[in-house]
Amino acid sequence: MDDAKLEAFESVSTTEAIGDVPPTPVTAAAPLQDGGSRAWLQVVGSFLVFVNLWGFTFAFGSFQSYYQLDYLSSRNASDISWIGTVSTFLLIVGGVFSGPLFDLGHFKAMLLTGACVETLGLFLLSLCSEYYQIMLTQGVLVGLANGLLYLPGLALVGRSFKRHRSIAMAITTCGAPVGGIIYTLMFESLIDKLGFAWTIRAMAFFMLGSYLVAFPLLLWGARNIGDLASGQARKLFDPTALKDILFWSYSLSNFFLFFGYMVPFIYIAAYGQTQLGLSQNTSLNMIVVAQAASVVGRLLVGYTAARIGVMIPWITCGLSSGIFCIAWIGVKSEASFIAFAALYGCFSGALIPLPPSVFPIVCPDPKVLGARLGMAQGIGSVASLIGSPIAGALLEVRSAGSGGNDYLGLQLFSGLVMILGGCQLMLLWMLLVKKRDVGKLI
């Protein structure tokens, strides 16, 4: 690999290979720090941002179960899943379009506005009782707020490290599954005691308190915009990417993987209650198991990818996740349910950090890398938007025909599309070997 390609690879892979990544990489070659107490306190602050940013999103499975079986029982599973997928879609797409604001140095305004709007969204959610009201608050308002928080919540940490950047990013982004565990446990513990309204308010107060702790740590010493932003807004669209087979192979791989990725996380709790006869608390604990295993998976895959390259772990995790979704069909007991949740959480969690570390090889031109990565993330966000509602519609169709809850169509759908994504990854690997002199970096 020539020096230009290697430099581009290192600039993104070290900052983004381990955790949930911003839709577009930081464009400026800003002066790098090398850790220190201020930088590690930033890691703590960013970790807390991710606890709320992705954690509340990953806890939607508990809401799906409660809405589907109790609070919005008149609406079908597909309708309810749109609430969670709209929020995720707006988070990712909002991150793409907010990238230029970060480049221009508006990171403080992005963080403060996002936190205020997200917290306000939860307080308003506590007053909602109709589907459209919940969609507007938990779906749209929270999603838009998270779109502002996504990029600065991660990129500020990346700018403060050189030697230990991968470790810092791994710790930061583990806030996502940890947050999913926290919010799921809060919902499980409080919903029967306090009811829906005060359970959501308790979450909102926790969110507000964690942001009040996070921002002083994250923004401490971040006064010099020259160290944090390029001063020039990046491009959002590169039309030449539409003619690039490597771009499309990468984008389609992610599309099919994320088409099925969130389905188990959203429907796993409802499955436990309706199919296995488990209690609400036990079913919600399956989300906790999956998220805890996701933390382990993210850390292990980062360690493995650093030694053998990214493509083998990526392909393995993609195919394995799809296989586990199909194996979900055979889950008939609590023990097998726990095993499924742990295995799927571990392997699927690795699908978040791996893709961007390959992208500088897919697109070695640093002038258009940011725009193309944003475009690829945008394509993947569409899959996240429509995947779970399609799975929910399959659940409703089969349930109507059988007279009960029949998850077979949902399970096959999520499994097959993820296996298709894994096969597409193998094609991408062959194309990269053929078209790029990549050596052992993949």
C-alpha positions as CSV (number, residue, x, y, z in Angstrom):
1,M,0.0,0.0,0.0
2,D,1.4,3.4,-0.9
3,D,1.9,6.1,1.8
4,A,-1.1,8.1,0.9
5,K,-3.5,5.2,1.3
6,L,-1.8,4.1,4.5
7,E,-2.1,7.6,5.9
8,A,-5.8,7.7,5.0
9,F,-6.4,4.3,6.5
10,E,-4.7,5.2,9.8
11,S,-6.5,8.5,10.1
12,V,-9.9,6.9,10.2
13,S,-9.3,3.4,11.5
14,T,-7.6,4.5,14.7
15,T,-10.4,6.9,15.5
16,E,-13.4,5.0,14.4
17,A,-12.6,1.3,14.3
18,I,-13.7,0.4,17.7
19,G,-17.1,2.1,18.4
20,D,-20.2,3.6,17.0
21,V,-18.8,6.0,14.4
22,P,-19.9,9.4,13.2
23,P,-21.5,9.3,9.8
24,T,-18.6,11.2,8.3
25,P,-15.0,11.3,9.6
26,V,-13.3,14.5,10.8
27,T,-12.0,16.2,7.8
28,A,-9.3,18.5,9.3
29,A,-5.8,17.3,10.1
30,A,-5.9,19.2,13.4
31,P,-3.0,19.1,15.9
32,L,-3.3,16.0,17.9
33,Q,-2.8,15.8,21.7
34,D,-1.5,12.7,23.4
35,G,-3.8,11.9,26.2
36,G,-3.4,13.3,29.7
37,S,-5.9,13.9,32.5
38,R,-8.0,16.4,30.5
39,A,-8.3,13.9,27.6
40,W,-9.3,11.0,29.8
41,L,-11.9,13.1,31.5
42,Q,-13.2,13.8,28.0
43,V,-13.5,10.1,27.6
44,V,-15.7,9.9,30.7
45,G,-17.8,12.8,29.4
46,S,-18.2,11.3,26.0
47,F,-19.0,7.9,27.5
48,L,-21.9,9.5,29.3
49,V,-23.1,11.1,26.1
50,F,-23.2,7.7,24.4
51,V,-25.1,6.3,27.4
52,N,-27.9,8.6,26.5
53,L,-27.4,9.0,22.8
54,W,-27.4,5.3,21.8
55,G,-28.4,3.8,25.2
56,F,-31.9,5.1,25.1
57,T,-32.2,4.0,21.4
58,F,-30.9,0.5,22.2
59,A,-33.5,0.2,25.0
60,F,-36.4,0.5,22.6
61,G,-37.1,-3.2,22.8
62,S,-38.5,-2.7,26.3
63,F,-40.8,0.0,24.9
64,Q,-41.8,-2.2,22.0
65,S,-42.9,-4.9,24.3
66,Y,-44.8,-2.6,26.6
67,Y,-46.5,-0.6,23.8
68,Q,-47.3,-3.8,21.9
69,L,-48.8,-5.7,24.8
70,D,-50.2,-3.0,27.0
71,Y,-49.9,0.8,26.4
72,L,-50.7,0.8,22.6
73,S,-52.3,-2.6,22.3
74,S,-54.6,-1.4,19.6
75,R,-51.7,-0.8,17.2
76,N,-49.8,-3.6,15.5
77,A,-46.1,-4.5,16.1
78,S,-45.1,-2.9,12.7
79,D,-46.6,0.4,13.6
80,I,-45.0,0.5,17.0
81,S,-41.5,-0.4,15.6
82,W,-41.6,2.7,13.4
83,I,-41.2,4.8,16.5
84,G,-37.8,3.2,17.3
85,T,-36.6,3.0,13.7
86,V,-37.5,6.7,12.9
87,S,-35.5,7.7,15.9
88,T,-32.5,5.6,14.7
89,F,-32.8,6.9,11.2
90,L,-32.9,10.5,12.2
91,L,-29.9,9.9,14.5
92,I,-27.7,8.7,11.7
93,V,-29.0,11.0,9.0
94,G,-28.9,13.9,11.4
95,G,-25.3,13.1,12.1
96,V,-24.5,13.2,8.4
97,F,-26.0,16.6,7.9
98,S,-24.7,18.1,11.1
99,G,-21.1,17.3,10.1
100,P,-20.5,20.7,8.5
101,L,-21.7,22.4,11.7
102,F,-18.9,20.6,13.5
103,D,-16.4,21.5,10.9
104,L,-17.3,25.2,11.4
105,G,-16.7,24.9,15.1
106,H,-20.2,24.8,16.4
107,F,-19.7,21.7,18.5
108,K,-20.7,23.4,21.8
109,A,-24.0,24.6,20.4
110,M,-24.6,21.1,18.9
111,L,-24.0,19.3,22.2
112,L,-26.1,21.7,24.4
113,T,-29.0,22.0,21.9
114,G,-29.0,18.2,21.4
115,A,-29.0,17.5,25.1
116,C,-31.8,20.0,25.9
117,V,-34.0,18.8,23.1
118,E,-33.5,15.1,23.9
119,T,-34.3,15.7,27.6
120,L,-37.3,17.8,26.6
121,G,-38.5,15.0,24.3
122,L,-38.5,12.6,27.2
123,F,-40.4,14.9,29.5
124,L,-43.0,15.4,26.7
125,L,-43.1,11.7,26.1
126,S,-44.2,11.2,29.7
127,L,-47.4,13.2,28.9
128,C,-48.2,11.2,25.8
129,S,-50.9,8.5,25.5
130,E,-51.6,8.5,21.7
131,Y,-49.5,6.8,19.0
132,Y,-48.9,10.0,17.0
133,Q,-47.8,11.8,20.2
134,I,-45.3,9.1,21.0
135,M,-44.0,9.1,17.4
136,L,-43.5,12.9,17.5
137,T,-41.6,12.9,20.8
138,Q,-39.8,9.5,21.1
139,G,-39.4,9.1,17.4
140,V,-38.9,12.5,15.8
141,L,-37.8,14.9,18.5
142,V,-35.4,12.5,20.3
143,G,-34.0,11.3,16.9
144,L,-33.3,14.9,15.7
145,A,-31.6,15.7,19.0
146,N,-29.4,12.7,18.8
147,G,-28.4,13.6,15.3
148,L,-26.8,16.8,16.8
149,L,-25.1,14.9,19.6
150,Y,-23.6,12.0,17.5
151,L,-20.6,13.5,15.8
152,P,-19.2,15.9,18.5
153,G,-19.8,13.2,21.2
154,L,-17.3,11.0,19.5
155,A,-15.0,13.3,17.5
156,L,-13.9,15.5,20.4
157,V,-12.3,12.4,22.1
158,G,-10.6,11.4,18.9
159,R,-8.9,14.7,18.7
160,S,-7.4,14.4,22.1
161,F,-5.4,11.2,21.6
162,K,-2.7,9.8,19.5
163,R,-1.1,6.8,21.1
164,H,-4.1,5.5,23.0
165,R,-6.8,6.7,20.7
166,S,-8.2,3.2,19.9
167,I,-8.5,2.4,23.6
168,A,-10.2,5.8,24.3
169,M,-12.7,5.3,21.5
170,A,-13.5,1.7,22.7
171,I,-14.2,3.0,26.2
172,T,-16.3,5.9,24.8
173,T,-18.5,3.8,22.6
174,C,-19.1,1.1,25.1
175,G,-21.4,3.7,26.7
176,A,-23.9,2.7,24.0
177,P,-24.7,-0.8,25.3
178,V,-24.1,0.2,28.9
179,G,-26.8,2.9,28.4
180,G,-29.1,0.3,26.9
181,I,-28.6,-1.8,30.0
182,I,-29.3,1.2,32.3
183,Y,-32.4,2.4,30.6
184,T,-33.8,-1.2,30.2
185,L,-33.2,-1.9,33.9
186,M,-34.9,1.4,34.8
187,F,-37.9,0.6,32.7
188,E,-38.1,-2.9,34.2
189,S,-37.8,-1.8,37.8
190,L,-40.1,1.2,37.7
191,I,-42.9,0.6,35.2
192,D,-45.0,-1.5,37.6
193,K,-44.3,0.7,40.6
194,L,-44.6,4.2,39.1
195,G,-46.5,3.7,35.8
196,F,-45.5,4.9,32.4
197,A,-45.5,8.7,33.0
198,W,-43.2,8.7,36.1
199,T,-41.0,6.0,34.7
200,I,-40.2,8.2,31.7
201,R,-39.7,11.2,33.9
202,A,-37.2,9.2,36.0
203,M,-35.3,8.4,32.8
204,A,-35.4,12.1,31.8
205,F,-34.0,13.2,35.2
206,F,-31.3,10.6,34.9
207,M,-30.5,11.9,31.4
208,L,-30.4,15.5,32.5
209,G,-28.1,14.7,35.4
210,S,-25.7,12.7,33.3
211,Y,-25.5,15.5,30.7
212,L,-24.8,18.0,33.5
213,V,-21.8,15.8,34.5
214,A,-20.7,15.0,31.0
215,F,-20.5,18.4,29.4
216,P,-18.0,20.0,31.8
217,L,-15.8,17.0,31.4
218,L,-16.1,16.8,27.6
219,L,-15.7,20.5,26.9
220,W,-13.1,21.3,29.5
221,G,-10.2,22.9,27.7
222,A,-11.9,22.8,24.3
223,R,-11.6,26.5,23.7
224,N,-9.4,26.5,20.7
225,I,-11.5,25.9,17.7
226,G,-8.4,25.4,15.6
227,D,-7.8,22.2,17.5
228,L,-11.3,20.9,16.9
229,A,-12.6,22.0,13.6
230,S,-11.4,22.6,10.1
231,G,-13.2,25.9,9.6
232,Q,-14.5,24.6,6.3
233,A,-17.7,22.6,5.8
234,R,-17.3,19.3,4.1
235,K,-19.2,18.1,1.0
236,L,-22.3,16.1,1.6
237,F,-22.5,14.4,-1.8
238,D,-20.0,13.1,-4.3
239,P,-21.7,12.1,-7.6
240,T,-18.7,10.2,-8.8
241,A,-19.3,7.6,-6.0
242,L,-22.4,6.4,-8.0
243,K,-20.0,4.9,-10.6
244,D,-17.7,3.2,-8.2
245,I,-18.4,-0.5,-7.8
246,L,-16.4,-0.7,-4.5
247,F,-18.6,2.1,-3.0
248,W,-21.8,0.2,-4.0
249,S,-20.4,-3.2,-2.7
250,Y,-19.6,-1.6,0.7
251,S,-22.9,0.2,0.9
252,L,-25.0,-2.8,0.0
253,S,-23.1,-5.0,2.5
254,N,-24.0,-2.5,5.3
255,F,-27.5,-2.1,3.9
256,F,-28.4,-5.8,4.2
257,L,-26.7,-6.2,7.6
258,F,-28.5,-3.3,9.1
259,F,-31.8,-4.4,7.4
260,G,-32.0,-7.1,10.0
261,Y,-29.6,-5.8,12.8
262,M,-32.2,-4.2,15.1
263,V,-34.9,-6.8,14.7
264,P,-33.9,-9.1,17.6
265,F,-33.2,-6.1,19.9
266,I,-36.7,-4.7,19.2
267,Y,-38.7,-7.9,19.3
268,I,-36.8,-10.1,21.8
269,A,-38.7,-9.0,24.9
270,A,-42.2,-9.4,23.3
271,Y,-41.1,-12.8,22.0
272,G,-40.2,-13.9,25.5
273,Q,-43.6,-12.9,26.9
274,T,-45.8,-14.1,24.1
275,Q,-44.0,-17.3,22.9
276,L,-42.2,-18.6,26.0
277,G,-44.6,-17.3,28.7
278,L,-41.8,-15.5,30.5
279,S,-42.6,-12.6,32.9
280,Q,-42.1,-9.1,31.7
281,N,-39.0,-8.7,33.9
282,T,-37.4,-11.9,32.7
283,S,-38.1,-10.9,29.1
284,L,-36.6,-7.5,29.5
285,N,-33.5,-9.1,31.1
286,M,-32.8,-10.7,27.7
287,I,-32.2,-7.2,26.3
288,V,-29.8,-6.6,29.2
289,V,-28.0,-9.9,28.4
290,A,-27.7,-9.0,24.7
291,Q,-26.3,-5.5,25.4
292,A,-23.9,-6.8,28.0
293,A,-22.6,-9.4,25.5
294,S,-22.4,-6.5,22.9
295,V,-19.8,-4.8,25.1
296,V,-17.7,-7.9,25.2
297,G,-18.1,-8.4,21.4
298,R,-17.0,-4.8,20.6
299,L,-13.8,-5.1,22.7
300,L,-12.9,-8.5,21.4
301,V,-13.4,-7.6,17.8
302,G,-11.3,-4.5,18.1
303,Y,-8.5,-6.6,19.6
304,T,-8.9,-9.3,16.9
305,A,-9.1,-6.8,14.0
306,A,-5.9,-5.1,15.1
307,R,-4.0,-8.4,14.6
308,I,-5.6,-10.2,11.7
309,G,-7.3,-7.4,9.8
310,V,-10.9,-6.2,9.7
311,M,-12.5,-8.3,6.9
312,I,-12.3,-11.7,8.5
313,P,-14.0,-10.6,11.8
314,W,-16.5,-8.5,9.9
315,I,-17.6,-11.4,7.6
316,T,-17.6,-13.8,10.5
317,C,-19.8,-11.6,12.6
318,G,-22.2,-10.8,9.8
319,L,-22.8,-14.4,8.8
320,S,-22.9,-15.6,12.4
321,S,-25.5,-12.9,13.3
322,G,-27.7,-14.0,10.5
323,I,-27.3,-17.7,11.4
324,F,-28.3,-16.9,15.0
325,C,-31.4,-15.1,13.8
326,I,-32.5,-18.3,12.0
327,A,-31.5,-20.4,15.0
328,W,-33.9,-18.2,17.0
329,I,-36.6,-20.3,15.4
330,G,-35.6,-23.2,17.6
331,V,-35.6,-21.2,20.9
332,K,-38.3,-22.9,23.0
333,S,-36.9,-22.6,26.6
334,E,-35.5,-19.9,28.8
335,A,-32.0,-21.4,28.8
336,S,-31.9,-21.4,25.0
337,F,-33.3,-17.9,24.9
338,I,-30.5,-16.6,27.2
339,A,-27.9,-18.3,24.9
340,F,-29.5,-16.8,21.8
341,A,-29.5,-13.3,23.4
342,A,-25.9,-13.5,24.5
343,L,-24.6,-14.9,21.2
344,Y,-26.5,-12.5,19.0
345,G,-25.5,-9.5,21.2
346,C,-21.8,-10.5,21.1
347,F,-21.5,-11.1,17.4
348,S,-23.9,-8.3,16.2
349,G,-22.3,-5.7,18.4
350,A,-19.1,-6.0,16.4
351,L,-21.0,-4.9,13.2
352,I,-21.1,-1.3,14.4
353,P,-17.4,-0.5,14.8
354,L,-15.8,-2.5,11.9
355,P,-17.2,-0.9,8.7
356,P,-15.6,2.6,8.8
357,S,-12.1,1.2,9.3
358,V,-12.3,-0.4,5.8
359,F,-13.7,2.6,4.1
360,P,-10.4,4.5,3.5
361,I,-9.4,1.5,1.4
362,V,-12.7,1.5,-0.5
363,C,-12.1,5.3,-1.1
364,P,-8.4,6.2,-0.8
365,D,-9.0,9.8,-2.0
366,P,-9.1,11.9,1.2
367,K,-10.8,14.7,-0.7
368,V,-14.0,12.8,-1.1
369,L,-13.7,10.2,1.7
370,G,-15.9,12.1,4.1
371,A,-18.7,12.7,1.6
372,R,-18.7,9.1,0.4
373,L,-18.7,7.7,3.9
374,G,-21.7,10.0,4.7
375,M,-23.5,8.7,1.6
376,A,-22.8,5.1,2.6
377,Q,-24.1,5.7,6.1
378,G,-27.2,7.4,4.7
379,I,-27.9,4.3,2.6
380,G,-27.5,2.1,5.7
381,S,-29.8,4.4,7.7
382,V,-32.6,3.6,5.3
383,A,-32.2,-0.1,6.1
384,S,-32.4,0.7,9.8
385,L,-35.6,2.7,9.2
386,I,-37.5,0.1,7.3
387,G,-36.1,-3.3,8.5
388,S,-37.9,-3.7,11.8
389,P,-41.3,-2.4,10.5
390,I,-41.1,-5.0,7.6
391,A,-40.3,-7.7,10.2
392,G,-43.2,-6.5,12.3
393,A,-45.5,-6.6,9.2
394,L,-44.4,-10.2,8.6
395,L,-45.2,-11.0,12.2
396,E,-48.7,-9.6,11.8
397,V,-49.4,-11.4,8.6
398,R,-48.3,-14.8,9.9
399,S,-50.1,-14.2,13.3
400,A,-53.3,-13.4,11.5
401,G,-53.1,-16.6,9.5
402,S,-52.3,-18.8,12.5
403,G,-54.5,-17.2,15.1
404,G,-51.6,-16.5,17.4
405,N,-48.2,-14.9,17.5
406,D,-46.1,-16.4,14.8
407,Y,-42.5,-15.1,14.6
408,L,-41.3,-17.4,11.9
409,G,-41.4,-14.8,9.1
410,L,-39.7,-12.2,11.3
411,Q,-36.9,-14.6,12.2
412,L,-36.3,-15.8,8.7
413,F,-36.3,-12.2,7.3
414,S,-33.8,-10.9,9.8
415,G,-31.6,-14.0,9.4
416,L,-31.6,-14.2,5.6
417,V,-30.9,-10.5,4.9
418,M,-28.0,-10.5,7.3
419,I,-26.6,-13.7,5.7
420,L,-27.0,-11.9,2.3
421,G,-25.0,-9.0,3.8
422,G,-22.3,-11.4,4.9
423,C,-22.1,-12.9,1.4
424,Q,-21.9,-9.4,0.0
425,L,-18.9,-8.7,2.3
426,M,-17.1,-11.7,0.8
427,L,-17.6,-10.1,-2.6
428,L,-16.3,-6.8,-1.3
429,W,-13.2,-8.5,0.1
430,M,-12.5,-10.1,-3.3
431,L,-13.0,-6.7,-5.1
432,L,-10.6,-5.0,-2.6
433,V,-7.9,-7.6,-3.1
434,K,-8.3,-7.3,-6.9
435,K,-8.5,-3.6,-7.2
436,R,-6.5,-2.3,-4.2
437,D,-3.0,-3.1,-3.1
438,V,-4.1,-3.6,0.5
439,G,-1.5,-6.0,1.9
440,K,-2.5,-7.4,5.3
441,L,-4.5,-4.4,6.5
442,I,-7.8,-6.1,5.7
